[in-house]
Amino acid sequence: MSLAKIIITILFSSLICPAINAQNNFDIIPKPLSVSTGSGNFTFQPDIDIITTVAFKDAAVLLNEHPAIKNARIETVKKNDPKRGYLFTDEIIVY
């Protein structure tokens, strides 16, 4: 094997290894002691309020096109402090 192939293999391996574990990294503050993922479904109620910042208004509108929640009310807020509903921000979805 040539030196160039060895270097390319090492570089590729060093880039791919962190990506393998990336699915288990959650940017949550405060960082929990442990996190486990599972499978399942989350059901929205038909009468939910979708509260979003301006940056995520398009995502909220797209979500509102889903048949199960097509009658949801969408509200845009300037700060991330809703008193009700689901808040979509660039950091995390809180409910």
Backbone as ProteinMPNN parsed JSONL, in Angstrom:
{"seq_chain_A": "MSLAKIIITILFSSLICPAINAQNNFDIIPKPLSVSTGSGNFTFQPDIDIITTVAFKDAAVLLNEHPAIKNARIETVKKNDPKRGYLFTDEIIVY", "coords_chain_A": {"N_chain_A": [[0.849, -1.175, 0.0], [0.522, 2.193, -0.795], [1.983, 5.195, 0.567], [0.317, 7.418, 0.311], [-2.249, 6.251, 0.101], [-2.46, 5.121, 2.624], [-2.441, 7.402, 4.258], [-4.78, 8.67, 3.349], [-6.663, 6.75, 4.124], [-6.372, 6.851, 6.928], [-7.142, 9.524, 7.427], [-9.798, 9.475, 6.475], [-10.903, 7.586, 8.244], [-10.596, 8.944, 10.672], [-12.387, 10.988, 10.324], [-14.856, 9.734, 9.976], [-15.341, 8.221, 12.293], [-16.224, 9.888, 14.577], [-18.737, 10.551, 13.564], [-20.18, 8.218, 13.646], [-20.996, 7.864, 16.29], [-22.519, 10.093, 16.604], [-25.293, 10.099, 16.573], [-26.087, 9.552, 19.114], [-25.601, 11.769, 20.616], [-26.863, 14.429, 22.413], [-27.767, 17.749, 22.531], [-28.424, 19.011, 25.232], [-29.206, 21.11, 27.906], [-29.427, 21.365, 31.332], [-26.838, 18.902, 31.05], [-27.876, 15.592, 30.947], [-27.355, 12.732, 33.141], [-27.639, 10.272, 31.922], [-28.918, 9.131, 28.773], [-31.404, 7.56, 26.981], [-32.552, 6.184, 23.974], [-35.598, 5.414, 22.36], [-38.22, 3.673, 20.632], [-41.273, 4.641, 19.057], [-44.352, 6.497, 18.97], [-45.519, 9.852, 18.775], [-48.367, 11.581, 19.478], [-50.09, 14.308, 18.254], [-52.636, 16.419, 19.485], [-55.712, 17.358, 17.877], [-56.441, 20.023, 18.332], [-54.221, 21.628, 18.972], [-51.965, 24.276, 19.876], [-49.567, 25.848, 17.941], [-46.664, 27.342, 18.583], [-44.286, 29.584, 17.556], [-41.031, 30.902, 16.743], [-40.058, 33.642, 14.613], [-38.162, 32.662, 12.822], [-38.833, 29.987, 12.535], [-41.363, 29.887, 11.485], [-42.152, 28.981, 8.911], [-41.694, 26.22, 9.146], [-43.584, 25.571, 11.081], [-45.939, 26.153, 9.701], [-45.769, 24.236, 7.68], [-45.924, 21.903, 9.248], [-48.506, 22.216, 10.127], [-49.949, 21.469, 7.93], [-50.339, 18.795, 8.085], [-52.732, 16.202, 8.098], [-53.818, 15.358, 10.578], [-53.565, 17.473, 12.335], [-54.483, 19.755, 11.07], [-56.03, 21.908, 11.751], [-54.752, 23.393, 13.625], [-53.754, 26.199, 15.593], [-51.537, 28.742, 14.705], [-49.059, 30.663, 16.154], [-46.885, 33.407, 16.274], [-44.127, 34.27, 18.211], [-41.979, 36.578, 19.936], [-40.184, 36.011, 21.913], [-38.796, 33.195, 23.644], [-40.838, 31.995, 25.407], [-43.451, 30.591, 25.832], [-46.761, 30.275, 27.177], [-48.381, 28.173, 26.715], [-49.014, 25.395, 24.492], [-46.894, 24.22, 21.76], [-43.548, 24.937, 21.312], [-41.44, 25.903, 18.734], [-38.116, 26.214, 18.122], [-34.768, 27.267, 17.191], [-33.103, 25.754, 18.741], [-34.267, 23.639, 20.346], [-37.155, 21.581, 20.651], [-39.713, 22.325, 22.732], [-42.228, 21.354, 25.03]], "CA_chain_A": [[0.0, 0.0, 0.0], [1.351, 3.394, -0.866], [1.859, 6.133, 1.684], [-0.854, 8.265, 0.072], [-3.442, 5.482, 0.444], [-2.482, 4.987, 4.085], [-2.834, 8.706, 4.807], [-6.198, 8.872, 3.028], [-7.416, 5.84, 4.987], [-6.341, 7.396, 8.292], [-7.974, 10.731, 7.443], [-11.192, 9.063, 6.341], [-11.292, 6.945, 9.502], [-10.698, 9.947, 11.733], [-13.583, 11.793, 10.083], [-16.061, 8.926, 10.059], [-15.55, 7.689, 13.645], [-17.124, 10.711, 15.388], [-20.079, 10.55, 12.987], [-20.86, 6.982, 14.027], [-21.581, 8.074, 17.607], [-23.223, 11.378, 16.632], [-26.714, 9.902, 16.809], [-26.32, 9.441, 20.546], [-25.269, 13.026, 21.273], [-27.983, 15.338, 22.536], [-27.378, 19.043, 23.078], [-29.41, 19.356, 26.252], [-28.62, 21.779, 29.064], [-28.202, 20.738, 31.81], [-26.568, 17.599, 30.445], [-28.332, 14.511, 31.824], [-26.383, 11.685, 33.429], [-27.778, 9.246, 30.888], [-30.01, 9.316, 27.82], [-31.661, 6.356, 26.189], [-33.53, 6.418, 22.923], [-36.532, 4.324, 22.16], [-39.064, 3.836, 19.462], [-42.649, 4.914, 19.409], [-45.029, 7.578, 18.267], [-46.043, 10.956, 19.567], [-49.595, 12.01, 18.827], [-50.567, 15.661, 18.51], [-54.08, 16.576, 19.547], [-56.142, 18.198, 16.75], [-56.659, 21.429, 18.7], [-53.011, 22.171, 19.585], [-51.422, 25.57, 19.478], [-48.174, 25.79, 17.519], [-46.082, 28.648, 18.88], [-42.988, 29.544, 16.904], [-40.322, 32.15, 16.497], [-40.139, 34.033, 13.21], [-37.277, 31.803, 12.038], [-39.429, 28.674, 12.332], [-42.761, 30.009, 11.067], [-42.381, 28.106, 7.756], [-41.772, 24.841, 9.635], [-44.867, 25.429, 11.761], [-46.968, 26.116, 8.657], [-45.655, 22.92, 7.053], [-46.459, 20.939, 10.202], [-49.947, 22.422, 10.194], [-50.572, 20.84, 6.766], [-50.596, 17.386, 8.387], [-54.185, 16.046, 8.268], [-54.241, 15.165, 11.968], [-53.557, 18.738, 13.083], [-54.605, 20.835, 10.099], [-56.76, 23.041, 12.326], [-53.974, 23.988, 14.714], [-53.551, 27.644, 15.525], [-50.111, 29.077, 14.696], [-48.784, 31.986, 16.721], [-45.468, 33.771, 16.256], [-43.731, 35.034, 19.391], [-40.64, 37.156, 19.823], [-39.291, 35.418, 22.906], [-39.022, 31.759, 23.807], [-41.473, 31.767, 26.691], [-44.896, 30.452, 25.679], [-47.485, 29.78, 28.339], [-49.12, 26.998, 26.289], [-48.719, 24.94, 23.137], [-45.596, 23.655, 21.414], [-42.653, 25.992, 20.84], [-40.406, 25.463, 17.809], [-37.018, 27.17, 18.064], [-33.596, 26.705, 16.529], [-32.335, 24.943, 19.668], [-34.924, 22.427, 20.829], [-38.611, 21.669, 20.682], [-40.168, 22.131, 24.104], [-43.687, 21.304, 25.127]], "C_chain_A": [[0.893, 1.236, 0.0], [1.077, 4.299, 0.33], [0.622, 7.015, 1.527], [-2.141, 7.536, 0.447], [-3.572, 5.312, 1.953], [-2.95, 6.286, 4.724], [-4.309, 8.97, 4.545], [-7.071, 7.986, 3.907], [-7.479, 6.36, 6.416], [-7.222, 8.638, 8.395], [-9.453, 10.378, 7.361], [-11.701, 8.446, 7.638], [-11.465, 7.955, 10.622], [-11.92, 10.839, 11.548], [-14.862, 11.003, 10.293], [-16.347, 8.437, 11.477], [-16.431, 8.58, 14.521], [-18.552, 10.706, 14.86], [-20.865, 9.308, 13.378], [-21.584, 7.163, 15.353], [-22.419, 9.347, 17.675], [-24.706, 11.226, 16.915], [-27.039, 9.839, 18.29], [-25.971, 10.71, 21.307], [-26.476, 13.946, 21.259], [-27.483, 16.626, 23.164], [-28.466, 19.514, 24.034], [-28.676, 19.985, 27.421], [-29.688, 21.818, 30.144], [-28.071, 19.333, 31.231], [-27.009, 16.497, 31.406], [-27.234, 13.48, 32.055], [-26.449, 10.574, 32.393], [-28.989, 9.564, 30.018], [-30.185, 8.009, 27.081], [-32.741, 6.679, 25.169], [-34.409, 5.191, 22.787], [-37.313, 4.544, 20.883], [-40.484, 4.089, 19.934], [-43.201, 6.064, 18.602], [-45.459, 8.64, 19.254], [-47.246, 11.489, 18.82], [-49.942, 13.43, 19.247], [-52.084, 15.64, 18.585], [-54.516, 17.534, 18.439], [-56.248, 19.684, 17.086], [-55.424, 22.07, 19.338], [-52.726, 23.581, 19.095], [-49.967, 25.348, 19.097], [-47.613, 27.187, 17.681], [-44.654, 28.626, 18.377], [-42.336, 30.914, 16.883], [-40.41, 32.437, 15.004], [-39.316, 33.091, 12.331], [-37.912, 30.455, 11.715], [-40.888, 28.728, 11.913], [-43.06, 29.079, 9.892], [-42.502, 26.643, 8.182], [-43.104, 24.593, 10.333], [-46.01, 25.349, 10.754], [-46.955, 24.755, 7.965], [-46.225, 21.834, 7.964], [-47.977, 21.022, 10.25], [-50.673, 21.822, 8.988], [-50.851, 19.358, 6.994], [-52.09, 17.219, 8.682], [-54.642, 15.929, 9.714], [-54.32, 16.471, 12.74], [-53.75, 19.937, 12.168], [-55.371, 22.042, 10.63], [-56.02, 23.704, 13.476], [-53.83, 25.488, 14.495], [-52.06, 27.916, 15.62], [-49.946, 30.496, 15.201], [-47.277, 32.223, 16.691], [-45.173, 34.635, 17.473], [-42.317, 35.545, 19.199], [-39.678, 36.586, 20.845], [-39.71, 33.977, 23.147], [-39.665, 31.433, 25.148], [-42.987, 31.634, 26.526], [-45.523, 29.924, 26.959], [-48.252, 28.503, 28.005], [-48.623, 26.568, 24.916], [-47.334, 24.342, 22.996], [-44.743, 24.75, 20.811], [-41.577, 25.386, 19.958], [-39.347, 26.548, 17.74], [-35.852, 26.523, 17.343], [-32.781, 25.824, 17.465], [-33.009, 23.616, 19.976], [-36.425, 22.631, 20.718], [-39.023, 21.372, 22.113], [-41.683, 22.093, 24.108], [-44.121, 21.283, 26.562]], "O_chain_A": [[1.893, 1.298, 0.715], [0.059, 4.168, 1.008], [-0.047, 7.322, 2.513], [-3.034, 8.134, 1.047], [-4.677, 5.357, 2.493], [-3.772, 6.265, 5.639], [-5.016, 9.447, 5.433], [-8.114, 8.431, 4.386], [-8.536, 6.312, 7.046], [-7.972, 8.782, 9.36], [-10.267, 10.929, 8.103], [-12.809, 8.75, 8.08], [-12.383, 7.835, 11.434], [-12.434, 11.389, 12.522], [-15.86, 11.562, 10.748], [-17.513, 8.257, 11.827], [-17.334, 8.053, 15.171], [-19.492, 10.844, 15.643], [-22.094, 9.347, 13.435], [-22.693, 6.654, 15.516], [-22.981, 9.646, 18.729], [-25.322, 12.148, 17.45], [-28.189, 10.06, 18.671], [-26.04, 10.722, 22.536], [-27.046, 14.21, 20.201], [-26.845, 16.599, 24.217], [-29.321, 20.322, 23.67], [-27.655, 19.47, 27.877], [-30.793, 22.285, 29.868], [-29.068, 18.664, 30.957], [-26.568, 16.466, 32.555], [-26.298, 13.369, 31.263], [-25.423, 10.0, 32.029], [-29.953, 10.183, 30.468], [-29.213, 7.421, 26.607], [-33.719, 7.362, 25.472], [-33.988, 4.069, 23.072], [-37.075, 5.503, 20.15], [-40.841, 3.784, 21.072], [-42.569, 6.538, 17.658], [-45.729, 8.355, 20.421], [-47.145, 11.815, 17.637], [-50.073, 13.726, 20.435], [-52.739, 14.922, 17.83], [-53.76, 18.441, 18.09], [-56.149, 20.52, 16.188], [-55.565, 22.969, 20.167], [-53.194, 24.004, 18.038], [-49.215, 24.727, 19.848], [-48.038, 28.115, 16.992], [-43.886, 27.735, 18.739], [-43.002, 31.943, 16.99], [-40.793, 31.567, 14.223], [-39.73, 32.76, 11.22], [-37.558, 29.839, 10.71], [-41.585, 27.715, 11.979], [-44.116, 28.447, 9.871], [-43.323, 25.906, 7.636], [-43.688, 23.518, 10.191], [-46.943, 24.567, 10.933], [-48.012, 24.185, 7.694], [-46.932, 20.942, 7.496], [-48.654, 20.004, 10.398], [-51.895, 21.68, 9.021], [-51.528, 18.728, 6.182], [-52.658, 18.01, 9.435], [-55.747, 16.358, 10.045], [-55.073, 16.565, 13.71], [-53.241, 21.02, 12.453], [-55.352, 23.101, 10.003], [-56.604, 24.493, 14.219], [-53.791, 25.972, 13.363], [-51.386, 27.39, 16.506], [-50.613, 31.418, 14.73], [-46.494, 31.341, 17.042], [-45.876, 35.61, 17.739], [-41.552, 35.008, 18.397], [-38.464, 36.672, 20.658], [-40.85, 33.597, 22.881], [-39.101, 30.679, 25.941], [-43.734, 32.474, 27.026], [-44.88, 29.21, 27.729], [-48.726, 27.817, 28.911], [-47.891, 27.306, 24.257], [-46.684, 24.001, 23.985], [-45.181, 25.428, 19.882], [-40.878, 24.463, 20.374], [-39.638, 27.677, 17.346], [-35.934, 25.366, 16.93], [-31.83, 25.189, 17.008], [-32.373, 22.567, 19.873], [-36.896, 23.768, 20.695], [-38.725, 20.304, 22.646], [-42.334, 22.729, 23.28], [-45.318, 21.241, 26.845]]}, "name": "protein", "num_of_chains": 1, "seq": "MSLAKIIITILFSSLICPAINAQNNFDIIPKPLSVSTGSGNFTFQPDIDIITTVAFKDAAVLLNEHPAIKNARIETVKKNDPKRGYLFTDEIIVY"}
